[in-house]
């Protein structure tokens, strides 16, 4: 990890303040070297950073410094051409002009050329890297810590749209954060500061509309599956010589797909399962490991730590992730696993939903081609929830306006409304929610998401919308490993791959079978005692959450929430199944209150 702050044309006093803030923020990350803090020599460009400790970063080179050029990065990336170790900044400097086309992964890179003078910023094509910007005394500053910028701005005002989206949508979308003064750099960004530009030229080397330039293919054949699998294997092989790869095993399709790449490439990997979800995930992972003779490590966090270290864990979650990571994800921060001697590459299955239809409501096919209002209302119904009035109508109105503006913006590009759900999922949910999910393990692991790379995402958008319902990429790619393909899932089996039948098959499952089993599953979430269960843990801490939130009587967050409804849901005698249905939402609310309290 490389925590940094950068600005252009700062005075010596402004630079000193930024350095001090960086040193203080770095204390929230135990794996970082608090000393020494590196900074650029005197000049127009100011950059300072704190890197992971030298004894765990291995062959990574976060910083390359020459008299006429400085390059530094944060994140995890690979050269798609397989010619360089992209985790060494000297290689990034040597191939700067071709980096936008060659790099895959989640990253932000800065280059400073003092003699020109010039400073450039690159972010990954999906924008999963969390890079923030804010105007500080009229000067634009960037950092991968929103809290650092908020401190520099001396502005702790909550952002109404960011709060409304977090409550109703589940994440701060678009360019919003929870702080009014701090926003996020867009996807595929190439920002450039020069002597005559106090603010950067904001270019974009990869536009979301690039996904629509492909001619649709009606199916994925065996040859196409082999070609795509070979490309994915090549990306992972680029890591093998220099870094240890960790591959998750669960009962789901995305982790199985990543496993197929490892097996097909005969790559070495450590296999693990986090026992923080339903027990069927762990049971299926164990069955796969036994069938394929894979060494499997099961991480079982101690539930007692959740309660005994509540304040410490909450403080870490909020401070490290700027309030953008929900308390619902806290299990991933629980100790119990030995820290690796060197930072490994952990694979994540984020992005798999892009290839199998994120929002599976059949009514999308009844949208009229030019019905902008109908498309807007459809997306609102799919993504925004008031939780029976828990989120106030004023907040819902802000969130709805965001969705309307989003649809109107992309409608002008001419894309089909039937593509809209997957497009929103990719460049809003994956970019922002997935980006925070990626960031939560970044301190101890580098994270690479094969299913968020251009080969996979572009292959998904090659397919007609109606065909993505059958999950053909997942089906055909895992089919290349027959023994893995035949293993049962923890939940639903494969949909039929017969043309035209997958969609009716899905409707029957979604509208008939799943409603019959939903109540039973909800009850089991509370009753399951074999593994760590976030629902049970949150219910156990609900009175602590209730007291903390209700005691903040003057908080502006109550402008967005129905206080009476909140108290009704979280009171001790509320039915357990009812409270379980609200667990995710209660976690969002608690996170926001803790964020407000922990601001400096």
C-alpha positions as CSV (number, residue, x, y, z in Angstrom):
1,X,0.0,0.0,0.0
2,X,1.2,3.5,-0.7
3,X,-0.8,6.4,1.0
4,X,-0.2,9.7,-0.8
5,X,-1.3,13.3,-1.2
6,X,-0.5,15.6,-4.1
7,X,-1.0,19.1,-5.2
8,X,0.2,21.7,-7.7
9,X,1.7,25.2,-6.9
10,X,1.4,24.8,-3.1
11,X,3.2,27.2,-0.8
12,X,5.8,25.9,1.7
13,X,3.3,26.4,4.5
14,X,0.6,24.4,2.6
15,X,3.1,21.6,1.9
16,X,4.0,21.5,5.6
17,X,0.4,21.2,6.6
18,X,-0.2,18.4,4.0
19,X,2.8,16.5,5.3
20,X,1.6,16.7,8.8
21,X,-1.9,15.5,7.9
22,X,-0.3,12.6,5.9
23,X,1.8,11.5,8.9
24,X,-1.3,11.6,11.2
25,X,-3.5,9.6,8.7
26,X,-0.8,7.0,8.2
27,X,-1.1,6.1,11.9
28,X,-4.5,4.5,11.1
29,X,-2.7,1.9,8.9
30,X,-0.4,-0.3,11.1
31,X,1.3,-1.9,8.0
32,X,2.6,1.5,6.8
33,X,6.0,2.9,7.8
34,X,5.1,6.1,9.7
35,X,8.7,7.2,9.1
36,X,10.2,8.2,6.8
37,X,7.7,10.1,4.8
38,X,8.9,10.7,1.3
39,X,8.2,13.9,-0.6
40,X,9.1,15.6,-3.9
41,X,12.0,18.1,-4.0
42,X,11.1,21.8,-4.2
43,X,9.0,22.7,-7.3
44,X,5.5,23.2,-8.6
45,X,4.5,19.6,-8.1
46,X,4.1,18.4,-4.5
47,X,3.7,14.8,-3.7
48,X,4.3,13.0,-0.4
49,X,3.7,9.3,0.4
50,X,4.0,6.7,3.1
51,X,4.6,3.1,1.9
52,X,4.1,-0.4,3.3
53,X,6.9,-1.5,5.4
54,X,10.0,-2.7,3.4
55,X,10.0,-6.1,5.1
56,X,6.5,-7.0,3.6
57,X,6.4,-5.3,0.2
58,X,8.9,-7.8,-1.4
59,X,9.8,-6.9,-5.0
60,X,7.3,-4.1,-5.2
61,X,8.8,-0.7,-6.0
62,X,6.2,1.9,-5.2
63,X,8.5,4.8,-5.9
64,X,11.0,5.5,-8.7
65,X,13.0,8.7,-8.5
66,X,15.3,10.3,-11.0
67,X,16.4,13.9,-11.4
68,X,14.1,14.4,-14.4
69,X,11.3,12.0,-13.6
70,X,9.4,10.6,-10.6
71,X,6.8,7.8,-10.7
72,X,4.8,6.3,-7.9
73,X,1.7,4.2,-7.7
74,X,-0.8,2.5,-5.4
75,X,-2.8,-0.6,-6.1
76,X,-2.2,-3.9,-7.9
77,X,-1.8,-4.2,-11.7
78,X,-0.4,-6.4,-14.4
79,X,1.0,-5.9,-17.8
80,X,-1.4,-7.5,-20.3
81,X,1.5,-8.0,-22.7
82,X,3.4,-9.9,-20.0
83,X,6.7,-8.1,-20.7
84,X,7.2,-6.2,-17.5
85,X,6.6,-6.5,-13.8
86,X,4.0,-3.7,-13.5
87,X,4.4,-3.6,-9.7
88,X,7.8,-1.8,-10.2
89,X,7.6,1.9,-10.8
90,X,10.8,2.0,-12.8
91,X,9.1,-0.2,-15.4
92,X,6.1,2.1,-15.4
93,X,8.3,5.1,-16.1
94,X,10.0,3.3,-19.0
95,X,6.7,2.4,-20.7
96,X,4.6,5.4,-19.6
97,X,2.9,6.2,-23.0
98,X,1.6,2.7,-23.5
99,X,0.4,2.1,-19.9
100,X,-3.3,2.9,-20.5
101,X,-3.6,0.2,-23.1
102,X,-1.4,-2.4,-21.3
103,X,-2.3,-2.2,-17.6
104,X,-5.1,-4.3,-16.0
105,X,-6.1,-4.1,-12.4
106,X,-6.9,-1.5,-9.8
107,X,-4.4,1.3,-9.6
108,X,-3.5,5.0,-9.5
109,X,-0.2,6.2,-10.9
110,X,1.5,9.6,-10.6
111,X,4.3,10.9,-12.8
112,X,6.1,14.1,-12.1
113,X,8.6,15.7,-14.5
114,X,10.1,18.7,-12.7
115,X,12.0,20.2,-15.6
116,X,8.9,20.7,-17.8
117,X,7.2,21.1,-15.2
118,X,4.4,18.6,-15.4
119,X,2.4,16.2,-13.2
120,X,0.1,13.4,-14.5
121,X,-2.4,11.0,-12.9
122,X,-3.7,7.7,-14.3
123,X,-6.5,5.7,-12.8
124,X,-7.7,2.2,-13.9
125,X,-10.2,1.9,-16.7
126,X,-13.1,1.0,-14.4
127,X,-12.2,3.6,-11.8
128,X,-12.2,1.0,-8.9
129,X,-9.2,2.8,-7.4
130,X,-10.4,5.3,-4.8
131,X,-8.6,8.5,-5.6
132,X,-10.2,11.7,-4.2
133,X,-9.9,15.3,-5.0
134,X,-10.8,18.6,-3.3
135,X,-10.2,22.3,-3.6
136,X,-8.0,23.5,-0.8
137,X,-7.7,27.3,-0.7
138,X,-8.4,27.4,-4.5
139,X,-5.9,24.7,-5.3
140,X,-6.9,21.2,-6.4
141,X,-5.4,18.4,-4.3
142,X,-5.6,14.7,-4.7
143,X,-5.1,11.7,-2.3
144,X,-6.2,8.1,-1.8
145,X,-7.6,9.2,1.6
146,X,-10.8,11.2,1.6
147,X,-10.3,11.9,5.3
148,X,-6.9,13.5,4.6
149,X,-8.4,15.9,2.1
150,X,-11.3,16.7,4.4
151,X,-8.8,17.6,7.1
152,X,-6.9,19.8,4.7
153,X,-10.2,21.5,3.7
154,X,-11.2,21.9,7.4
155,X,-14.7,20.9,6.2
156,X,-16.7,18.2,8.0
157,X,-20.0,19.0,6.4
158,X,-21.9,15.9,5.3
159,X,-22.8,15.6,1.7
160,X,-26.6,15.3,1.3
161,X,-26.5,13.4,-2.0
162,X,-23.7,11.1,-0.7
163,X,-25.7,10.3,2.4
164,X,-29.0,9.8,0.5
165,X,-27.3,7.4,-2.0
166,X,-25.6,5.4,0.8
167,X,-28.9,4.9,2.5
168,X,-31.2,4.2,-0.4
169,X,-28.8,2.7,-3.0
170,X,-26.2,1.1,-0.7
171,X,-23.1,3.0,-1.7
172,X,-22.0,6.6,-2.5
173,X,-22.3,6.6,-6.3
174,X,-21.2,8.9,-9.0
175,X,-18.4,11.2,-7.8
176,X,-19.8,11.5,-4.3
177,X,-18.3,10.8,-0.9
178,X,-19.8,11.5,2.5
179,X,-18.0,14.8,2.7
180,X,-19.4,17.8,0.8
181,X,-15.9,19.1,-0.1
182,X,-14.4,15.8,-1.3
183,X,-15.2,14.0,-4.6
184,X,-13.8,11.0,-6.5
185,X,-11.7,11.0,-9.7
186,X,-13.6,9.3,-12.5
187,X,-12.8,6.0,-14.3
188,X,-10.0,5.8,-16.9
189,X,-8.7,9.2,-15.9
190,X,-5.6,10.9,-17.3
191,X,-5.2,14.2,-15.5
192,X,-2.4,16.5,-16.4
193,X,-1.0,19.6,-14.7
194,X,1.3,21.9,-16.5
195,X,3.0,25.2,-15.9
196,X,0.2,27.2,-17.4
197,X,-2.6,25.2,-15.9
198,X,-3.2,25.5,-12.1
199,X,-6.0,22.9,-12.5
200,X,-5.5,19.7,-14.5
201,X,-6.6,19.0,-18.0
202,X,-9.1,16.2,-17.3
203,X,-8.8,13.6,-20.1
204,X,-10.3,10.1,-20.3
205,X,-8.3,7.4,-22.0
206,X,-11.2,4.8,-21.7
207,X,-14.8,5.9,-21.9
208,X,-17.7,3.7,-20.7
209,X,-19.3,4.0,-24.1
210,X,-16.4,2.1,-25.5
211,X,-18.2,-1.1,-24.4
212,X,-20.9,-0.5,-27.0
213,X,-18.7,-0.6,-30.0
214,X,-18.8,-4.4,-30.2
215,X,-21.0,-6.3,-32.5
216,X,-23.1,-8.7,-30.5
217,X,-22.5,-12.5,-30.6
218,X,-25.4,-14.8,-30.0
219,X,-23.4,-17.4,-28.1
220,X,-20.1,-18.3,-26.6
221,X,-18.5,-21.3,-28.4
222,X,-15.8,-23.5,-27.1
223,X,-13.1,-21.7,-29.2
224,X,-14.2,-18.3,-27.8
225,X,-14.1,-19.7,-24.3
226,X,-10.6,-21.1,-24.8
227,X,-9.4,-17.8,-26.2
228,X,-10.8,-15.8,-23.3
229,X,-9.5,-18.3,-20.8
230,X,-6.0,-18.1,-22.3
231,X,-6.0,-14.3,-21.9
232,X,-7.1,-14.6,-18.3
233,X,-4.5,-17.2,-17.5
234,X,-1.8,-15.0,-19.1
235,X,-2.8,-12.1,-16.8
236,X,-2.4,-14.3,-13.7
237,X,0.8,-15.9,-14.9
238,X,2.4,-12.5,-15.0
239,X,2.2,-12.5,-11.2
240,X,3.4,-16.0,-10.6
241,X,7.2,-15.5,-10.6
242,X,7.2,-12.5,-8.2
243,X,4.2,-12.8,-6.0
244,X,2.2,-15.4,-4.1
245,X,-1.4,-15.8,-5.3
246,X,-4.3,-16.4,-3.0
247,X,-7.5,-17.8,-4.6
248,X,-10.8,-17.9,-2.7
249,X,-13.1,-20.9,-2.7
250,X,-16.8,-20.6,-2.0
251,X,-20.1,-22.1,-3.2
252,X,-20.5,-19.4,-5.9
253,X,-19.9,-19.1,-9.6
254,X,-17.3,-16.3,-9.5
255,X,-14.7,-18.0,-7.3
256,X,-15.2,-21.2,-9.3
257,X,-14.5,-19.2,-12.5
258,X,-11.3,-17.8,-11.1
259,X,-10.3,-21.3,-9.9
260,X,-10.8,-22.6,-13.5
261,X,-8.1,-20.1,-14.7
262,X,-5.7,-21.2,-12.0
263,X,-6.2,-24.9,-12.9
264,X,-6.1,-24.4,-16.6
265,X,-2.9,-22.5,-16.4
266,X,-1.4,-24.9,-13.9
267,X,-0.6,-22.0,-11.6
268,X,0.4,-22.3,-8.0
269,X,-1.9,-20.7,-5.5
270,X,-3.0,-20.8,-1.8
271,X,-6.7,-21.6,-1.4
272,X,-8.7,-20.1,1.4
273,X,-12.3,-19.8,2.5
274,X,-13.5,-17.1,4.9
275,X,-16.1,-18.7,7.2
276,X,-18.1,-15.4,7.4
277,X,-21.1,-16.3,5.2
278,X,-23.6,-19.2,5.1
279,X,-22.2,-22.6,5.9
280,X,-23.1,-23.9,2.5
281,X,-20.3,-21.8,1.1
282,X,-17.8,-23.5,3.3
283,X,-19.2,-26.9,2.8
284,X,-19.0,-26.5,-1.0
285,X,-15.5,-25.2,-0.8
286,X,-14.4,-28.2,1.2
287,X,-16.0,-30.5,-1.3
288,X,-14.2,-28.8,-4.2
289,X,-10.9,-28.9,-2.4
290,X,-11.3,-32.6,-1.6
291,X,-12.4,-33.5,-5.1
292,X,-9.5,-31.7,-6.8
293,X,-6.9,-32.4,-4.1
294,X,-6.3,-28.7,-3.3
295,X,-4.9,-27.6,0.1
296,X,-7.6,-25.4,1.6
297,X,-7.2,-23.0,4.5
298,X,-10.4,-22.0,6.3
299,X,-10.3,-18.7,8.2
300,X,-12.7,-18.8,11.1
301,X,-12.8,-15.4,12.9
302,X,-13.6,-15.5,16.6
303,X,-17.1,-14.0,17.1
304,X,-16.2,-12.9,20.6
305,X,-13.7,-10.4,19.2
306,X,-16.5,-8.6,17.5
307,X,-18.0,-7.6,20.8
308,X,-14.9,-7.3,22.9
309,X,-13.1,-5.1,20.4
310,X,-16.2,-3.2,19.1
311,X,-14.9,0.3,19.5
312,X,-11.4,-0.5,18.0
313,X,-12.9,-2.3,15.0
314,X,-15.4,0.4,14.3
315,X,-12.8,3.2,14.5
316,X,-10.5,1.3,12.1
317,X,-13.3,0.6,9.7
318,X,-14.5,4.2,9.6
319,X,-11.1,5.9,9.6
320,X,-9.5,3.7,7.0
321,X,-12.4,3.7,4.6
322,X,-13.8,7.2,5.0
323,X,-17.2,5.9,6.1
324,X,-17.7,4.4,2.7
325,X,-17.4,0.8,3.9
326,X,-20.4,-0.5,5.7
327,X,-20.3,-2.1,9.1
328,X,-21.8,-5.1,7.3
329,X,-18.3,-5.9,6.0
330,X,-16.6,-5.8,9.4
331,X,-16.0,-9.5,9.5
332,X,-13.2,-9.0,6.9
333,X,-11.4,-6.8,9.4
334,X,-11.5,-9.3,12.3
335,X,-8.1,-10.6,13.3
336,X,-7.5,-14.3,13.6
337,X,-5.3,-15.0,10.5
338,X,-1.5,-14.7,10.7
339,X,-0.1,-11.8,8.8
340,X,1.8,-13.0,5.7
341,X,5.5,-12.4,5.7
342,X,5.2,-10.7,2.3
343,X,2.1,-9.0,0.8
344,X,0.3,-11.6,-1.4
345,X,-1.9,-11.1,-4.4
346,X,-5.5,-11.9,-3.3
347,X,-7.9,-12.7,-6.1
348,X,-11.5,-11.3,-5.7
349,X,-14.5,-12.3,-7.7
350,X,-15.9,-8.7,-8.0
351,X,-17.3,-8.1,-11.4
352,X,-18.8,-11.6,-12.2
353,X,-22.3,-10.1,-12.1
354,X,-21.4,-8.1,-15.2
355,X,-21.6,-11.3,-17.3
356,X,-24.8,-12.7,-15.8
357,X,-27.2,-9.8,-15.7
358,X,-27.0,-7.8,-12.4
359,X,-30.7,-6.9,-12.3
360,X,-32.8,-9.8,-13.4
361,X,-36.3,-8.2,-13.7
362,X,-38.0,-9.4,-16.9
363,X,-39.8,-6.1,-17.3
364,X,-36.7,-4.6,-18.8
365,X,-37.6,-6.2,-22.1
366,X,-40.9,-4.3,-22.2
367,X,-39.2,-0.9,-22.1
368,X,-40.0,1.1,-25.2
369,X,-37.0,2.1,-27.2
370,X,-37.4,5.8,-26.7
371,X,-39.2,5.8,-23.4
372,X,-36.7,7.7,-21.2
373,X,-39.1,8.1,-18.4
374,X,-40.0,4.4,-18.3
375,X,-36.3,3.5,-18.2
376,X,-35.7,5.9,-15.4
377,X,-38.6,4.5,-13.3
378,X,-37.5,0.9,-14.0
379,X,-33.9,1.6,-12.7
380,X,-35.3,3.4,-9.7
381,X,-37.4,0.4,-8.8
382,X,-34.4,-1.9,-9.1
383,X,-31.9,0.1,-7.1
384,X,-33.5,2.5,-4.7
385,X,-35.2,1.4,-1.5
386,X,-36.8,3.4,1.3
387,X,-37.1,0.4,3.6
388,X,-40.7,1.0,4.4
389,X,-40.2,4.7,5.0
390,X,-37.1,4.4,7.1
391,X,-35.3,6.6,4.6
392,X,-37.2,9.9,4.4
393,X,-38.8,11.1,1.2
394,X,-36.5,14.1,0.9
395,X,-33.5,11.7,0.8
396,X,-35.3,9.5,-1.7
397,X,-36.0,12.5,-3.9
398,X,-32.2,13.3,-4.1
399,X,-31.4,9.7,-4.9
400,X,-34.1,9.5,-7.6
401,X,-32.8,12.7,-9.2
402,X,-29.3,11.2,-9.3
403,X,-30.7,8.2,-11.2
404,X,-32.7,10.4,-13.6
405,X,-29.6,12.5,-14.4
406,X,-27.6,9.3,-14.9
407,X,-30.1,7.8,-17.3
408,X,-30.5,11.1,-19.2
409,X,-26.7,11.5,-19.5
410,X,-26.1,8.1,-21.0
411,X,-29.3,8.1,-23.1
412,X,-27.7,10.8,-25.2
413,X,-25.0,8.3,-26.2
414,X,-27.5,6.2,-28.0
415,X,-27.2,3.0,-25.9
416,X,-30.1,0.6,-25.6
417,X,-32.2,0.9,-22.5
418,X,-32.0,-2.9,-22.2
419,X,-28.3,-2.5,-21.7
420,X,-28.8,0.0,-19.0
421,X,-28.9,-2.3,-15.9
422,X,-25.6,-3.9,-16.7
423,X,-24.1,-0.6,-17.6
424,X,-25.2,0.9,-14.3
425,X,-23.9,-2.2,-12.4
426,X,-20.5,-1.9,-14.1
427,X,-19.7,1.8,-13.9
428,X,-21.6,2.6,-10.8
429,X,-21.8,-0.4,-8.4
430,X,-18.6,-2.1,-9.4
431,X,-16.7,1.1,-9.7
432,X,-17.8,2.5,-6.3
433,X,-19.1,-0.3,-4.1
434,X,-16.6,-2.8,-5.6
435,X,-13.8,-0.2,-5.2
436,X,-14.5,0.1,-1.5
437,X,-14.7,-3.7,-1.2
438,X,-11.3,-3.9,-2.9
439,X,-9.8,-1.3,-0.6
440,X,-10.8,-3.0,2.6
441,X,-8.1,-5.7,2.3
442,X,-5.5,-3.5,0.7
443,X,-3.5,-2.9,3.8
444,X,-2.5,-6.5,4.2
445,X,-3.1,-7.9,0.7
446,X,-2.8,-6.6,-2.9
447,X,-6.1,-7.4,-4.6
448,X,-6.6,-8.4,-8.3
449,X,-10.1,-8.9,-9.8
450,X,-9.8,-11.0,-13.0
451,X,-13.5,-10.5,-13.7
452,X,-13.0,-6.7,-13.8
453,X,-10.4,-6.7,-16.5
454,X,-11.1,-5.5,-20.0
455,X,-10.9,-9.0,-21.7
456,X,-13.7,-10.3,-19.4
457,X,-15.9,-7.2,-19.2
458,X,-15.7,-6.6,-23.0
459,X,-16.5,-10.3,-23.6
460,X,-19.6,-9.9,-21.4
461,X,-20.8,-6.9,-23.4
462,X,-20.2,-8.8,-26.6
463,X,-23.3,-10.9,-25.7
464,X,-26.9,-9.8,-26.3
465,X,-28.7,-8.9,-23.1
466,X,-31.1,-11.8,-23.3
467,X,-28.2,-14.3,-23.5
468,X,-26.4,-13.0,-20.4
469,X,-29.2,-14.5,-18.3
470,X,-27.9,-18.0,-19.0
471,X,-24.4,-17.0,-17.6
472,X,-22.7,-18.4,-20.7
473,X,-19.2,-17.0,-19.9
474,X,-19.2,-18.7,-16.5
475,X,-20.7,-21.9,-17.9
476,X,-18.4,-22.3,-20.9
477,X,-15.2,-21.2,-19.2
478,X,-15.6,-23.6,-16.2
479,X,-16.6,-26.3,-18.7
480,X,-13.0,-26.3,-19.9
481,X,-12.3,-28.0,-16.5
482,X,-15.0,-30.8,-16.7
483,X,-14.4,-32.0,-13.1
484,X,-14.8,-28.5,-11.7
485,X,-17.8,-27.8,-13.9
486,X,-19.7,-30.8,-12.7
487,X,-19.4,-29.9,-9.0
488,X,-22.7,-28.8,-7.5
489,X,-23.1,-25.2,-6.2
490,X,-24.0,-24.1,-2.7
491,X,-27.2,-22.5,-4.1
492,X,-28.9,-22.6,-7.5
493,X,-27.7,-25.0,-10.3
494,X,-26.8,-23.9,-13.8
495,X,-29.6,-22.4,-15.9
496,X,-30.3,-24.2,-19.2
497,X,-28.0,-23.1,-22.1
498,X,-30.6,-23.8,-24.7
499,X,-31.3,-20.7,-26.7
500,X,-34.4,-18.8,-25.6
501,X,-35.1,-21.1,-22.6
502,X,-32.7,-19.7,-20.0
503,X,-34.8,-16.6,-19.5
504,X,-38.1,-18.4,-18.8
505,X,-36.1,-20.8,-16.6
506,X,-34.9,-17.9,-14.6
507,X,-38.3,-16.3,-14.3
508,X,-39.8,-19.6,-12.9
509,X,-36.9,-19.8,-10.4
510,X,-37.1,-16.1,-9.4
511,X,-40.9,-15.7,-9.3
512,X,-42.0,-19.2,-8.1
513,X,-39.3,-21.2,-6.4
514,X,-37.3,-18.5,-4.5
515,X,-40.3,-16.8,-2.9
516,X,-41.3,-20.2,-1.4
517,X,-37.9,-20.6,0.2
518,X,-37.1,-17.0,1.2
519,X,-38.7,-17.1,4.6
520,X,-37.0,-20.4,5.5
521,X,-33.6,-18.9,4.4
522,X,-34.2,-15.8,6.5
523,X,-34.9,-17.8,9.6
524,X,-31.8,-20.0,9.0
525,X,-29.6,-16.9,8.9
526,X,-30.3,-16.4,12.6
527,X,-30.3,-20.1,13.6
528,X,-27.0,-21.1,11.8
529,X,-24.4,-21.4,14.5
530,X,-21.6,-23.3,12.9
531,X,-19.8,-20.3,11.4
532,X,-19.5,-16.6,12.0
533,X,-22.8,-14.9,11.1
534,X,-23.0,-11.2,10.6
535,X,-26.8,-11.2,11.1
536,X,-26.5,-12.8,14.5
537,X,-23.6,-10.5,15.5
538,X,-25.4,-7.4,14.5
539,X,-28.5,-8.5,16.4
540,X,-26.3,-9.1,19.4
541,X,-25.0,-5.6,19.2
542,X,-28.2,-3.9,18.2
543,X,-28.7,-2.2,21.6
544,X,-25.3,-0.7,21.5
545,X,-26.0,0.6,18.0
546,X,-29.4,1.8,19.1
547,X,-28.0,3.7,22.1
548,X,-25.2,5.3,20.1
549,X,-27.5,6.5,17.3
550,X,-30.4,7.6,19.5
551,X,-28.1,9.6,21.8
552,X,-27.0,11.7,18.8
553,X,-30.3,13.7,19.0
554,X,-28.9,16.7,17.1
555,X,-27.3,14.8,14.3
556,X,-28.1,16.1,10.8
557,X,-28.4,12.4,9.8
558,X,-31.9,12.4,11.2
559,X,-32.9,14.8,8.4
560,X,-32.5,11.7,6.2
561,X,-34.0,9.0,8.5
562,X,-37.4,8.4,10.2
563,X,-36.3,8.3,13.8
564,X,-39.5,6.6,15.0
565,X,-39.2,3.9,12.4
566,X,-35.6,3.3,13.2
567,X,-36.3,2.9,16.9
568,X,-39.2,0.5,16.1
569,X,-37.0,-1.8,14.1
570,X,-34.1,-1.9,16.5
571,X,-36.0,-2.2,19.8
572,X,-35.3,-5.3,21.9
573,X,-38.7,-7.0,21.3
574,X,-38.6,-6.7,17.5
575,X,-39.1,-10.0,15.8
576,X,-35.7,-11.6,15.0
577,X,-36.6,-12.3,11.4
578,X,-37.8,-8.8,10.9
579,X,-34.6,-7.3,12.3
580,X,-32.6,-9.7,10.1
581,X,-34.3,-8.4,7.0
582,X,-33.0,-4.9,8.0
583,X,-29.5,-5.9,9.0
584,X,-27.8,-4.4,6.0
585,X,-29.7,-1.2,6.4
586,X,-29.0,-0.9,10.1
587,X,-25.3,-1.4,9.3
588,X,-25.4,1.5,6.8
589,X,-27.1,3.7,9.4
590,X,-24.7,2.8,12.2
591,X,-21.7,3.4,9.9
592,X,-22.9,6.9,9.0
593,X,-23.3,7.8,12.7
594,X,-19.9,6.5,13.5
595,X,-18.4,8.4,10.6
596,X,-19.9,11.6,11.8
597,X,-18.6,11.0,15.3
598,X,-15.1,10.1,14.2
599,X,-14.5,13.0,12.0
600,X,-11.5,15.1,13.2
